[in-house]
C-alpha cells in the first residue's frame, strides 16, 4: 500500500496568514494527488485535484503543487471559512490512501 | 445535479453485520468510467478508504478490511451497497460514499462529490 505522510498534524494561524501543508507519498504517484477540506457536519469537499488543479468553485487563494512524491497545499490570505481539517489522498493505485489530516485552527 | 445519500443503521451490536446503502442521482452507475467508493472517518481520526465499484463491476477493497467487506450495486435502483461483517467498536465511524471515475485501468480521478455521511456506532 502507498503510505501518505501529511504534516503538520495541526496548525494555528490568523486570518490573513499564508499557510502551507505538505504531503509525502511512500512511492511515486505522478500527479495523482488530491486535497479535501472537512468541516464538522458537512460533506467533505474536493479542493485541489491532480496535484495542482483547482476544483470548480474553490477560491483562487488555494493552490496545490508537486509531483512524484512531494506535494503541498498553500492557502494564501486565510479567511474565517478556511479553518477546517485538510486531507491529502492518492488516486494512483488501489488501495486508495489518505494522509493523517491537518487541523487548521484560528 | 449529482447527489449521493448514505443510509443505514445508527447502532449495530458487536459481531453483527453492517449494511449501508448509497443512493445516487444525477449520474448513472452504468456509465463506463463512473464508480462509487465508501470511505469512513472514526471520531477524531483520519479518513479511511474502504472499497469501490465501477460500472463494469470492477471492485477493489481495503487491504486490512478485505475479508470483512462486500460491495455491490443495483443499477436499476441507482444504489451501491456495502456490507461489513463481524463489526467491532473500532468500526464506529461516519461512513461516506463518494463518486469516483476511472482515469486508466489502474489510476483514478478524485472523489468529486460526497454524500453527507451516516454515523454508525458499534456498541452492545
HADDOCK unambig.tbl for C-alpha pairs under 7 A between the chains (distance, minus, plus):
assign (segid A and resid 34 and name CA) (segid B and resid 110 and name CA) 6.17 0.50 0.50
assign (segid A and resid 42 and name CA) (segid B and resid 116 and name CA) 6.22 0.50 0.50
assign (segid A and resid 43 and name CA) (segid B and resid 114 and name CA) 5.99 0.50 0.50
assign (segid A and resid 43 and name CA) (segid B and resid 115 and name CA) 5.95 0.50 0.50
assign (segid A and resid 43 and name CA) (segid B and resid 116 and name CA) 4.47 0.50 0.50
assign (segid A and resid 43 and name CA) (segid B and resid 117 and name CA) 6.80 0.50 0.50
assign (segid A and resid 44 and name CA) (segid B and resid 114 and name CA) 6.34 0.50 0.50
assign (segid A and resid 46 and name CA) (segid B and resid 112 and name CA) 5.84 0.50 0.50
assign (segid A and resid 49 and name CA) (segid B and resid 110 and name CA) 6.10 0.50 0.50
assign (segid A and resid 91 and name CA) (segid B and resid 107 and name CA) 6.10 0.50 0.50
assign (segid A and resid 91 and name CA) (segid B and resid 108 and name CA) 5.15 0.50 0.50
assign (segid A and resid 91 and name CA) (segid B and resid 109 and name CA) 6.32 0.50 0.50
assign (segid A and resid 91 and name CA) (segid B and resid 110 and name CA) 6.68 0.50 0.50
assign (segid A and resid 92 and name CA) (segid B and resid 107 and name CA) 4.76 0.50 0.50
assign (segid A and resid 92 and name CA) (segid B and resid 108 and name CA) 6.32 0.50 0.50
assign (segid A and resid 93 and name CA) (segid B and resid 106 and name CA) 5.76 0.50 0.50
assign (segid A and resid 93 and name CA) (segid B and resid 107 and name CA) 5.46 0.50 0.50
assign (segid A and resid 95 and name CA) (segid B and resid 61 and name CA) 6.69 0.50 0.50
assign (segid A and resid 95 and name CA) (segid B and resid 62 and name CA) 5.63 0.50 0.50
assign (segid A and resid 95 and name CA) (segid B and resid 63 and name CA) 6.78 0.50 0.50
assign (segid A and resid 96 and name CA) (segid B and resid 49 and name CA) 6.17 0.50 0.50
assign (segid A and resid 97 and name CA) (segid B and resid 48 and name CA) 6.95 0.50 0.50
assign (segid A and resid 97 and name CA) (segid B and resid 49 and name CA) 6.38 0.50 0.50
assign (segid A and resid 98 and name CA) (segid B and resid 47 and name CA) 6.33 0.50 0.50
assign (segid A and resid 98 and name CA) (segid B and resid 48 and name CA) 6.64 0.50 0.50
assign (segid A and resid 100 and name CA) (segid B and resid 46 and name CA) 5.12 0.50 0.50
assign (segid A and resid 101 and name CA) (segid B and resid 46 and name CA) 6.10 0.50 0.50
